[in-house]
Amino acid sequence: MTLTIQHQTENTIHNFDVKDPDNLASIEVWAICTDMNVTAILVNGKYYQCK
């Protein structure tokens, strides 16, 4: 499934292929944070901190 995230400060759109957007795996969170150059993301009301 494709997950679309808009960067809060840069207003850029990023698309990611994930298994379940309501329950991201640690490796998916890490990949998203690395690609967006952020330390945390908020997806569907859930806060994920990159480790």
C-alpha positions in Angstrom: 0.0 0.0 0.0 1.3 3.5 -0.7 1.6 6.0 2.1 1.8 9.7 1.2 3.4 12.1 3.7 3.8 15.8 3.4 6.9 17.3 5.1 5.7 19.9 7.6 8.4 22.6 7.0 9.4 21.9 3.4 5.9 21.1 2.1 7.3 18.4 -0.1 5.3 15.2 -0.8 6.9 11.8 -0.2 5.4 8.4 -1.2 6.4 5.2 0.4 5.3 1.6 -0.1 4.4 0.1 3.3 2.7 -3.1 4.4 0.2 -1.5 6.8 0.0 2.3 7.1 -1.8 2.0 10.5 1.0 -0.1 12.0 4.4 0.7 10.6 7.3 -1.7 11.1 10.5 -0.3 12.6 12.4 -0.7 9.3 9.7 1.2 7.5 9.8 4.0 10.1 13.6 4.1 9.8 13.5 4.2 6.0 10.9 7.0 5.9 12.8 9.1 8.4 16.1 8.6 6.6 14.5 9.6 3.2 12.8 12.6 4.7 15.7 13.6 6.9 13.5 13.8 10.0 13.7 12.4 13.5 10.0 11.5 14.0 6.8 11.1 11.9 3.1 11.3 12.6 1.1 8.9 10.5 -2.7 8.4 10.9 -2.6 9.9 14.4 0.3 7.7 15.6 3.7 9.2 16.6 6.8 7.2 15.5 10.2 8.2 16.6 13.1 7.2 14.5 15.7 5.0 16.3 
